[in-house]
Structures are given as structure tokens and as C-alpha cells.
Amino acid sequence: MRVHGIPTRTIQALPDRSGVEIIDQTRLPHRYELKRLVTWQEAAEAISVMRVRGAPLIGATAAYGLALASNADTSDAALMAVASGLIETRPTAVNLRWAVERMLARLVPLSPSQRCEVAWAEAAAICEEDVAQNQAIGRHGLELIRAIQQRKGGTVNVMTHCNAGWLATVDWGTAIAPIYAAFDAGIALDVWVSETRPRNQGAALTAWELNQHGVPHTVIADNAAGHLMQKGEVDLIIVGADRVAANGDVANKIGTYLKALAANDNKVPFYVAVPGPTLDFRLHGGAGIPIEQRSASEVSHIAGRGPDGDVVEVQLTPDGSPALNPAFDVTPARLVTGLITERGVCAATPQGLAGLYPEQAR
């Protein structure tokens, strides 16, 4: 995708493999800054504090974290210590563990002298596969949007939640990929962008990247979503996911479950866009998905641009009031109309997933 008209990815290896460059998403939308990571600890910190976020992107960053570590030490002990440190940064998104396990499976059988070269190549391959998967999700999701447009005519009103655009992946995005594909195909669209408290990834990130691409959109308070559905102003909801269990239960950013409930009550199709690495066939249901608990300060405080242009943080809550901050919730499969994957669209059921991913379902 593009930033100020320039083709850009969220993470890129430096030509001499001394580091990787990321978009520091904690600075968006008011400042666009690139940050260089040169150690695996810096990669882990970027994941932990959400300089990079989104299940596919943190998986790619973890892969590069192992590559960065291999610049200094390619011993078995170092590999395992780095892998453990990276996996511990964020527990809910399965792509993180998937990427680390894939890297280890590729590196451990090799001699230490071979590992550095292969680590960088494998991390790059993970990134390229992510881009291809997301493009395919966009193509499959485009057909859902096209069908609505042909049936109703006029503008298709799509709602999303959090940020599942290209900022959450290496490129293209998951839930936003069909929106980009439809917009580029000339379909009239308007996107309802939920603010997504408490970190406001919708208002800060989704709105920013839709702006960059010229896609019409409107930012709404999270609590306005049900009202808009009741008024018939939402034709389709597409969200992303951090983990999908084998039965089709979906873990995504907190607030997704409430949107799914409202969609079900108002007969609004509710789709989840998800690449294969986000599927966790080791978990039979959503109850087994670990839910990350983040700092209470994300609830009690909020950052924004002040009148002088500087980004400032202010406190919302009274002194002494505690806050709870679960980062994700689980939407039961029964509320999901379908899963949009790189292999096609399927029902959020064991049978639906097994039909597209028989090798994993076994």
C-alpha cells in the first residue's frame, strides 16, 4: 500500500541485514516515523509495546527477531532463549508462536554456521507469503462486496473494528483487504470505522490508512455501531482475528463480540477475514484462547494532539479508580456468517475449516 503516494510495507529488512525498519505505530496518526530494530530485544520490545501490532505483523516481526539474533549467536541455546523471549511478548495472537516455531523448524536441523543466512531468508519468505495471502483474502472478500452492490445498488456500507488493514500485516491487510480490492475495482464504498477503545486503533490507524488510499470512511464511537445497524446503514461487517479455534470461535480485539451480537440481532452479515497462520487447530474452542490483560493506564489515559500540535496524554478517570483492560474477546462461531481466507470463504465450523485446510484439520 502507499504512504504519501509511496509504496510502503510495515516491516522491511535493511539491505545489509544489520536490522529491520518498521513503522512505529505508536506515533500514528499524528506522526509518521520509521524505527530501526537491530537486536532481537528491540524486536520483542516493539511487539510488546505495540510499535508493531496485528497478528500477521507480530509474527513477521518475531521471525525477523530470530534473524537479528542470528547475527550475534547461532547456537542452540541462543535460538531457544530468543524463541522463548519472543513468544512471551504477547499471548493471544497465534501467528507469533506459529512464526517462531516455523523458524525453529527450519533452523535447528542446520549447523550453526548455516543458520544466519537461512534465518534471514526464511523471515523474508514469511513476509512474502503474508502479502500473497492477504491479496487473496482481498479477492475473495471483493466478491462478497460485489454481490451486495449488485443486489442493492448504490453505495455499500461496510463496518470494521480495530485495525485489520495493511498496518496489521506486512501489506494489504486482512479485513480491510476486501475493502481496498472493492475500492480499486470501482465499487462505491463507505466504511464505518469504530474508534476501538481503549487503544483507538480504529480511529488512529484504520482511518489513517484509509485516508492514505482515498477510501471514503467515517469514524464512529464504538457504542454507535448497534444504532447504525438498527437504522439499516450497515450492509456488511468484516473484522480480523488474532486466533481462530478449530470450531470457528474467533478471538479479536475487545468489542468484537458486541458487534457480532448486534449484527446477529439485525441480520447484518458478519465476516471474519483470517489467513491460515491465524487458525489454531490445536484448540477445540474459544474457551482455550488466552486473553491478554494489558495495562490499566490504556483505559484511564488517552493520547491525542494538543492545540500546539504536540501529542499529549491526558487522564480520563478519577484518581484512585481502578481499571480493567482485557485486550481481546471471543466471538462464538454461531455469530460468524463466514470466514474469508486466502483459500476462499467457508463456514465458521469444523467442517468448513477442514474443507479448506484438510492438512491442518488432521
HELIX and SHEET records of a PDB file:
HELIX    1   1 TRP A   40  SER A   48  1                                   9    
HELIX    2   2 ALA A   55  SER A   70  1                                  16    
HELIX    3   3 ASP A   76  ILE A   87  1                                  12    
HELIX    4   4 VAL A   94  LEU A  107  1                                  14    
HELIX    5   5 PRO A  112  LYS A  152  1                                  41    
HELIX    6   6 TRP A  166  ALA A  168  5                                   3    
HELIX    7   7 ALA A  177  ASP A  184  1                                   8    
HELIX    8   8 GLN A  201  GLN A  201  1                                   1    
HELIX    9   9 GLY A  202  THR A  206  3                                   5    
HELIX   10  10 ALA A  207  HIS A  213  1                                   7    
HELIX   11  11 ASP A  222  ALA A  224  5                                   3    
HELIX   12  12 ALA A  225  GLN A  230  1                                   6    
HELIX   13  13 THR A  256  ASP A  265  1                                  10    
HELIX   14  14 GLY A  276  THR A  278  5                                   3    
HELIX   15  15 GLY A  286  GLY A  288  5                                   3    
HELIX   16  16 SER A  297  SER A  300  1                                   4    
HELIX   17  17 ALA A  333  LEU A  335  5                                   3    
HELIX   18  18 PRO A  350  LEU A  356  1                                   7    
HELIX   19  19 PRO A  358  ALA A  361  1                                   4    
SHEET    1   A 2 ARG A   2  VAL A   3  0                                        
SHEET    2   A 2 ILE A   6  PRO A   7 -1                                        
SHEET    1   B 3 ILE A  11  ALA A  13  0                                        
SHEET    2   B 3 VAL A  20  ILE A  23 -1                                        
SHEET    3   B 3 LEU A  34  LEU A  37 -1                                        
SHEET    1   C 7 HIS A 217  ILE A 220  0                                        
SHEET    2   C 7 LEU A 189  SER A 194  1                                        
SHEET    3   C 7 VAL A 156  THR A 160  1                                        
SHEET    4   C 7 LEU A 236  VAL A 239  1                                        
SHEET    5   C 7 PHE A 270  ALA A 273  1                                        
SHEET    6   C 7 GLY A 338  THR A 341  1                                        
SHEET    7   C 7 GLY A 344  CYS A 346 -1                                        
SHEET    1   D 4 LEU A 279  ASP A 280  0                                        
SHEET    2   D 4 ARG A 243  ALA A 245  1                                        
SHEET    3   D 4 VAL A 250  LYS A 253 -1                                        
SHEET    4   D 4 PHE A 328  THR A 331 -1                                        
SHEET    1   E 2 HIS A 301  ARG A 305  0                                        
SHEET    2   E 2 VAL A 311  GLN A 315 -1                                        
END                                                                             
